[in-house]
Amino acid sequence: MISEELQELIDKAVSRDFIIHKVSEEDKNNNSYKALKFTLNFNNVDIEYERKVESEKYPVIPRFQFLFGFNPTEGLCVFVNKEEHKTALCDGPLEEISKTCSMVHSLMYLIVPADRFDVYSYLPACCELNCANSPNQYDLRINLFEK
């Protein structure tokens, strides 16, 4: 498991996009939560970070979603729904950002709406004000959101 310090740093970054909730026992019975957790476990992916996130800012984003963070793993692009998300996961952009950005980006993230099994990649914002990779990270975040 990741340290509490890293969990807090990830929470801080994710909170720029979402309201964060710990995953409750009730949430663990949600079909989307169970399906993505099973899929990751079946593929020998150790989940290091999980949260239920809520969006009130962006009406096009599902209100409740489950967010899973794990050490970078190849081959996950087959699970995501959109081509841009497949490219981000499997063609290197997320890996490059994780090499040069904050500890938050030492993990990869997948997100799934609570009401349907559509899997997307997610990239938290940089926490640092002067992150050297901010422009690349920002462009990729916008691309994942808009496409």
C-alpha positions in Angstrom: 0.0 0.0 0.0 1.1 3.6 -0.6 1.9 5.8 2.3 -0.7 8.0 4.0 1.4 11.1 2.9 1.0 10.0 -0.8 -2.7 9.3 -0.3 -3.2 12.8 1.0 -1.2 14.3 -1.9 -3.4 12.3 -4.4 -6.5 13.4 -2.5 -5.3 17.0 -2.8 -4.7 16.7 -6.6 -8.0 14.8 -7.2 -10.0 17.4 -5.2 -9.2 20.0 -7.8 -11.6 18.0 -10.0 -13.9 16.2 -7.6 -15.4 16.0 -4.2 -13.7 13.0 -2.6 -15.3 10.3 -0.5 -13.8 7.2 1.1 -15.3 4.0 -0.5 -18.1 2.8 1.9 -19.2 -0.8 2.5 -22.4 0.1 0.4 -20.2 1.3 -2.4 -18.3 -2.0 -2.5 -21.6 -3.6 -3.5 -22.0 -1.3 -6.5 -21.8 -3.3 -9.8 -19.4 -0.9 -11.5 -17.1 -0.9 -8.5 -17.1 -4.7 -8.2 -16.6 -5.1 -12.0 -13.6 -2.8 -12.3 -12.0 -4.1 -9.1 -12.5 -7.7 -10.3 -11.0 -6.8 -13.7 -7.9 -5.2 -12.1 -7.4 -8.1 -9.6 -7.9 -10.7 -12.4 -5.1 -9.0 -14.3 -2.8 -9.0 -11.2 -3.0 -5.3 -10.7 -2.6 -4.3 -7.1 -4.9 -1.3 -6.3 -3.0 1.2 -4.2 -5.6 4.0 -4.0 -9.4 4.0 -4.3 -12.0 6.6 -3.8 -15.5 7.5 -4.7 -15.5 10.8 -6.4 -18.4 13.2 -7.0 -18.6 15.9 -9.7 -20.7 19.0 -9.3 -18.6 21.2 -11.6 -19.1 19.5 -14.9 -22.6 18.4 -15.8 -21.3 16.1 -18.7 -19.3 14.0 -16.2 -21.3 11.4 -14.2 -22.0 12.6 -10.7 -20.5 9.6 -8.9 -17.6 7.6 -10.0 -15.0 5.2 -8.6 -11.4 6.0 -8.9 -8.6 3.4 -8.7 -4.9 4.1 -8.6 -2.2 1.5 -9.2 1.4 1.1 -10.2 1.9 1.6 -14.0 0.8 -1.5 -15.8 0.8 -2.3 -19.5 -2.1 -3.6 -21.5 -4.9 -1.7 -19.7 -6.0 0.2 -22.9 -8.2 -2.8 -23.8 -10.5 -1.9 -20.8 -11.1 1.8 -21.6 -13.9 3.1 -23.8 -12.5 6.0 -25.8 -9.6 6.0 -28.3 -8.0 9.0 -26.6 -8.0 7.2 -23.3 -6.5 4.1 -25.0 -3.7 6.2 -26.4 -3.0 7.9 -23.1 -2.8 4.5 -21.3 -0.9 2.5 -23.9 1.1 4.8 -26.1 3.2 6.4 -23.4 1.9 9.9 -22.5 1.0 8.9 -18.9 4.3 7.0 -18.5 6.3 10.1 -19.6 4.4 12.3 -17.2 4.9 9.9 -14.4 8.7 10.0 -15.0 8.9 13.8 -14.7 6.0 15.0 -12.6 5.0 14.7 -8.9 4.6 11.6 -6.8 0.9 11.8 -7.6 1.7 10.6 -11.1 3.7 7.6 -9.9 0.4 5.8 -10.2 -1.9 5.3 -13.1 -5.6 5.9 -12.6 -8.8 4.4 -14.0 -12.3 5.8 -13.3 -15.7 4.2 -13.8 -19.1 5.8 -13.4 -21.2 4.3 -10.5 -24.2 3.8 -12.8 -22.6 2.0 -15.8 -19.4 0.1 -16.7 -17.6 2.6 -18.9 -14.0 2.8 -18.0 -11.8 5.8 -18.6 -8.3 6.8 -17.7 -7.8 9.7 -15.4 -4.9 12.1 -14.8 -4.9 14.2 -11.6 -3.7 17.7 -11.8 -0.1 18.5 -10.7 0.0 19.7 -7.1 3.1 21.8 -7.5 2.9 25.3 -8.8 6.0 25.0 -11.0 5.8 21.4 -12.1 8.1 21.1 -15.1 5.7 18.9 -16.9 2.6 21.0 -16.3 2.0 22.0 -20.0 2.1 18.4 -21.2 0.1 17.2 -18.3 -2.5 20.0 -18.8 -2.8 19.3 -22.5 -3.4 15.6 -21.9 -5.9 16.3 -19.1 -7.9 18.6 -21.5 -7.7 16.0 -24.3 -9.0 13.2 -22.0 -11.9 15.4 -20.8 -13.0 16.9 -24.1 -12.8 13.9 -26.4 
